[in-house]
């Protein structure tokens, strides 16, 4: 028997972006195959009279649906899609008894459960479903696309491969057996500390106060998550962050092993000024290498855009919504 948890969902508009008068908005819930109830915002074009192409949206990693996932979803609803922005398991308004945990498996399943919901939704055309993953959820989206044959088109925006950065560090600077051993050792010690104290220690969100010598991309994260631009009280990155052991399993589990078997259409887009651009470039290269399904894959590099510019436009309309719309409409016919 499938049973939904009773979730407490905010009744007010508490997004980091203005509400559009062009779409209808409602709160919905659905259950993944682990029995976790997920909370989501459903956006539908006003006066839609037929079944619509549908899109599930999630990310960034450590964000909530009230931030840029919701912005993407609402904007794409204005352009004629039925969209669903959801909180991953253990975060935001979604269920899961232990808070602030992450899992390559469960989080991939979260995307697939969103596809379940859209497939059974009266307003959606089950044969025209796509997904958008932002930041760490760009990698999850590619993993979901490799597993879920119902997904007809995928957009990975300013993506991270969370398993790669966990196991190898930024720019692969910690790619050694010794470095991984020390990370594993520290995680195992933390597990026992947490059990002794009776609570999971938080790793800390975006650093605050911001050190003067912080890397530029950390300053970008601060400018989004810690200011009125993108702060949200339920966002992990805006506040205490993930549990220290929250992403432990990412160390051993690459998520893009079968990306070059994705038959459906994929658009990978990244700013050329983003510290994370190598994730997108490499993911695209691996996806098309020796692949029989390369013809419907695209890499879009956006001049002058940083990582967080693709969260909300960065004040310079950096998100190529026209391109996203064209790509999805062409591939969700």
C-alpha positions in Angstrom: 0.0 0.0 0.0 1.3 3.4 -0.9 0.8 5.9 1.9 1.5 9.6 1.8 3.0 11.4 4.8 1.1 14.4 6.0 3.2 17.4 5.2 2.8 20.9 6.4 2.9 23.1 3.3 3.1 26.9 3.3 -0.1 28.4 2.1 1.5 31.8 1.2 3.6 32.8 -1.7 7.1 32.6 -0.2 9.2 32.4 -3.3 12.3 34.5 -4.1 10.7 35.7 -7.3 7.4 37.5 -8.1 4.3 35.5 -8.8 3.2 35.5 -12.5 -0.3 36.5 -13.5 0.0 34.3 -16.5 -0.1 30.9 -14.7 -2.1 29.1 -12.1 -0.1 27.9 -9.1 -1.0 25.1 -6.6 0.8 23.0 -4.0 0.9 19.2 -4.6 2.5 16.1 -3.1 3.6 12.7 -4.5 5.4 9.6 -3.2 8.7 8.1 -4.4 9.4 4.4 -4.3 11.0 4.7 -0.9 7.8 5.9 0.5 9.0 9.5 1.0 6.4 12.1 0.3 7.7 15.0 -1.8 6.3 18.5 -1.8 6.0 20.5 -5.1 4.6 23.5 -6.8 2.6 22.9 -9.9 2.5 25.7 -12.5 0.0 25.6 -15.3 -0.7 28.2 -18.1 -4.0 29.9 -17.5 -6.8 28.9 -19.8 -5.0 25.8 -21.1 -7.6 23.6 -22.8 -5.6 20.5 -23.7 -3.0 18.1 -22.4 0.3 19.9 -22.1 3.9 18.9 -22.5 5.2 18.7 -18.9 8.5 19.4 -17.2 9.8 18.4 -13.7 12.4 20.9 -12.3 14.8 20.6 -9.4 17.9 22.2 -8.0 20.4 23.6 -7.2 21.9 21.1 -4.8 21.0 22.4 -1.3 18.3 24.8 -2.6 14.5 24.6 -2.4 11.7 24.9 -4.9 11.0 28.5 -3.8 14.4 29.5 -5.3 15.5 29.1 -8.9 13.8 25.8 -9.6 10.5 27.6 -9.1 11.7 30.5 -11.3 12.5 28.1 -14.1 9.2 26.2 -13.6 7.0 29.4 -13.6 8.8 30.8 -16.6 8.4 27.7 -18.6 4.7 27.5 -17.6 4.3 31.1 -19.0 5.6 29.6 -22.3 3.0 26.8 -22.5 4.3 23.9 -20.4 2.8 22.3 -17.3 5.7 22.4 -14.8 6.5 20.9 -11.4 9.2 22.3 -9.1 9.8 19.9 -6.2 11.9 19.7 -3.0 14.1 16.6 -2.9 13.8 14.0 -0.2 14.8 15.1 3.3 14.8 18.8 2.4 12.5 21.8 2.2 8.9 20.9 2.7 9.4 17.3 1.5 9.3 14.3 3.9 12.0 12.0 5.1 12.6 11.4 8.8 16.3 12.3 8.8 16.7 15.8 7.5 19.4 17.2 5.2 20.6 13.9 3.8 21.4 13.2 0.1 21.7 10.0 -1.9 22.6 9.5 -5.6 20.0 6.7 -5.7 17.2 8.4 -3.7 17.6 11.7 -5.4 17.6 10.1 -8.9 14.4 8.4 -7.8 13.0 11.8 -6.8 13.1 12.9 -10.4 11.5 9.6 -11.5 8.7 10.0 -9.0 8.1 13.5 -10.4 7.8 11.9 -13.8 5.3 9.4 -12.3 3.2 12.3 -11.0 3.2 14.1 -14.3 2.5 10.9 -16.2 -0.8 10.5 -14.2 -1.7 14.1 -14.1 -4.9 15.0 -16.1 -3.3 18.2 -17.5 -0.2 16.5 -18.8 0.5 14.5 -21.9 2.4 11.4 -20.6 4.2 11.1 -23.9 5.7 14.6 -23.7 7.6 14.8 -20.4 11.0 16.4 -19.9 13.1 17.4 -16.9 15.3 20.4 -16.0 18.1 19.9 -13.4 20.1 22.9 -12.1 23.6 22.7 -10.5 24.0 19.4 -8.7 20.6 18.4 -10.0 21.9 18.7 -13.5 24.0 15.6 -12.9 21.0 13.9 -11.3 18.9 14.8 -14.3 21.3 13.1 -16.6 21.4 10.0 -14.4 17.6 10.0 -14.4 17.5 10.3 -18.2 19.8 7.3 -18.5 17.4 5.3 -16.4 13.9 6.6 -17.2 12.7 5.9 -20.7 9.7 8.1 -20.2 11.9 11.2 -20.2 11.9 12.6 -23.7 14.1 15.7 -23.2 16.5 16.8 -20.5 18.1 20.2 -19.7 21.1 20.3 -17.4 21.8 23.9 -16.4 25.1 25.0 -14.8 25.5 21.4 -13.7 27.7 19.7 -11.1 28.5 16.1 -11.0 28.2 15.7 -7.2 29.9 12.3 -7.2 32.9 13.6 -9.0 33.4 16.7 -6.8 32.8 14.6 -3.7 35.4 11.9 -4.7 37.9 14.1 -6.5 37.5 17.6 -5.1 37.1 20.8 -7.1 38.9 20.7 -10.5 39.9 17.1 -9.5 42.6 18.5 -7.2 42.0 15.8 -4.6 41.9 12.8 -7.0 44.0 10.3 -5.1 43.4 7.2 -3.1 44.9 8.8 0.0 42.7 11.9 -0.2 39.6 9.7 -0.5 40.7 7.6 2.3 41.0 10.6 4.6 37.6 11.8 3.6 36.1 8.3 4.3 37.9 8.1 7.7 36.6 11.5 8.7 33.0 10.6 7.7 33.2 7.3 9.7 34.4 9.2 12.8 31.6 11.7 12.4 29.0 9.0 12.3 30.0 7.9 15.8 30.1 11.5 17.0 26.5 12.0 15.8 25.3 8.8 17.5 26.9 9.8 20.7 25.4 13.3 20.7 22.0 12.1 19.5 21.9 14.6 16.5 23.5 15.0 13.1 26.1 17.8 12.9 25.5 20.3 10.1 28.3 21.0 7.8 27.4 24.7 7.4 25.8 26.3 4.4 27.5 29.1 2.3 30.2 30.6 4.4 29.1 33.7 6.4 30.7 36.1 7.1 32.4 36.1 3.7 36.2 36.1 4.0 37.9 38.8 1.9 40.1 36.1 0.2 37.2 33.8 -0.7 37.3 32.4 -4.2 35.1 34.3 -6.7 32.6 31.4 -7.0 32.2 31.4 -3.2 31.4 35.1 -3.4 28.9 34.3 -6.1 27.2 31.7 -3.9 27.1 34.2 -1.0 25.6 36.9 -3.3 22.8 34.5 -4.2 22.1 32.5 -1.1 22.9 34.9 1.7 21.3 38.1 0.4 17.8 39.2 -0.5 18.5 38.0 -4.1 18.0 34.4 -3.2 17.9 33.8 0.5 15.2 31.4 1.7 14.6 30.2 5.3 14.2 26.6 4.2 17.2 26.5 1.9 20.1 24.4 3.2 22.7 26.6 1.4 21.2 29.8 2.8 21.4 28.4 6.4 23.1 25.4 8.1 23.8 23.3 5.1 23.7 19.5 4.7 24.6 17.2 7.5 28.4 16.5 7.6 27.7 12.9 6.6 24.8 13.9 4.4 26.6 13.2 1.1 28.8 10.3 2.3 27.7 7.8 -0.3 28.6 10.1 -3.2 32.2 9.3 -2.6 31.8 5.8 -4.0 29.1 6.1 -6.6 29.7 7.8 -10.0 26.2 8.8 -11.4 27.1 9.3 -15.1 28.3 5.8 -15.9 25.7 5.2 -18.6 25.1 8.7 -19.8 26.2 7.8 -23.3 23.3 5.4 -23.5 20.8 8.2 -23.2 18.6 8.0 -26.3 16.4 11.0 -25.6 17.4 14.6 -26.3 19.7 16.5 -23.9 20.8 20.1 -23.7 23.8 20.9 -21.4 24.2 24.6 -20.8 26.9 26.4 -18.9 28.4 29.8 -18.5 31.9 30.2 -19.8 32.9 32.1 -16.6 31.5 29.4 -14.3 34.0 27.6 -12.1 31.8 24.5 -12.7 31.9 24.7 -16.5 34.3 21.7 -16.7 31.5 19.5 -15.3 29.2 20.4 -18.2 31.8 20.2 -20.9 33.1 16.8 -19.7 29.6 15.4 -19.1 28.6 16.3 -22.7 31.9 14.9 -24.1 31.3 11.6 -22.3 27.7 11.5 -23.3 28.4 11.7 -27.0 31.6 9.7 -27.1 31.1 6.4 -29.1 27.4 7.0 -28.7 24.8 5.9 -31.3 22.5 8.6 -29.9 24.7 11.8 -30.2 22.6 13.6 -32.9 20.0 15.0 -30.4 22.6 16.1 -27.8 23.7 19.8 -27.5 26.2 21.8 -25.5 25.5 25.5 -25.1 28.2 27.7 -23.7 26.9 31.1 -22.6 29.5 33.9 -22.9 30.1 35.9 -19.8 27.9 33.9 -17.5 29.0 32.6 -14.1 27.6 29.6 -12.3 25.0 31.5 -10.3 24.0 33.7 -13.3 22.1 30.6 -14.5 20.2 30.5 -11.1 18.2 33.7 -11.7 19.8 35.5 -14.6 22.3 37.3 -12.5 20.7 40.6 -13.3 21.7 40.3 -17.0 19.1 37.8 -18.3 21.8 35.1 -18.6 19.3 32.2 -18.6 18.5 31.4 -22.2 14.8 30.7 -21.8 14.2 31.1 -25.5 16.6 28.3 -26.3 15.2 26.1 -23.5 11.7 26.6 -24.9 12.7 25.9 -28.5 14.7 22.8 -27.4 11.9 21.3 -25.3 9.1 22.1 -27.8 11.1 20.4 -30.6 11.8 17.3 -28.5 8.4 17.1 -26.8 6.3 17.0 -29.9 
